[in-house]
Amino acid sequence: MPEPLADPSRDVVILLHGLGRSVHSLCPFGWSLRLRGWSVRAVGYPSHRATIAEAADRYLRPVLDSLDLPEGARVHFVTHSLGGLIFRRWAASRPATFPLGRSVLLVPPNQGSEIIDFLRPLRWARWLLGPVVDELGTRVEDTARRLGPVPPETGVLMGNRPIFPLFSHVLGSENDGLVTVQGGRVDGLTDFAVLPIDHFTVLFHPRVWRAAHLFLSEGRFSAKDCRVGIPHGL
């Protein structure tokens, strides 16, 4: 059963950006949550220089350790793309006493990225993407495939309408331009939703804002706004 309703007046939402982004990319999403009463903290990390473990341990963990929470408050997460894997890396070894609430992972490459598989042999891929080029593939030994189940009360929202279908020959029919819909699946999910959005613009869609707010508040997505349901294969 889902946890009780969240309390925006005391709870905190942590925002984590994706590869090649910064905390500035999270401003519209943070603004949308603040309008709904949430306290928001955006966490930045050098996505082109840090591994997933380094981003979790050196950048995310210190922020969480420094939070001054009122009694009974919980910490929720909204992540974009690579940020979802950094959250999962931290969550796998989080302290048992940490008051983790709900988490919304937007377009995460939970099963790795076929595009990384395609680009990895190219000499310039590491220069362009950084060390995560060795972690984000779909091989069973890649970090993306070895992070384990997500924590309780985690929802994933994927897109299926790419603006620039440059990699459609690699990704297949249903994808957001960088990640396939099925690539977002992972064990332990509470809910899974699909919207006609693009990987690059997902942070700017009011429908995504509403979906995330609802999940943070009630632990579910709405069938009125999204195509919902856990995908096959979990």
Helices and strands as residue ranges (DSSP letters): E 12-16, G 23-26, H 27-35, E 39-43, H 52-54, I 55-60, H 61-65, E 75-80, H 82-92, E 100-106, H 114-119, H 124-129, G 131-134, G 143-145, E 154-159, H 168-171, G 182-184, E 191-195, G 202-204, H 206-218, E 227-228
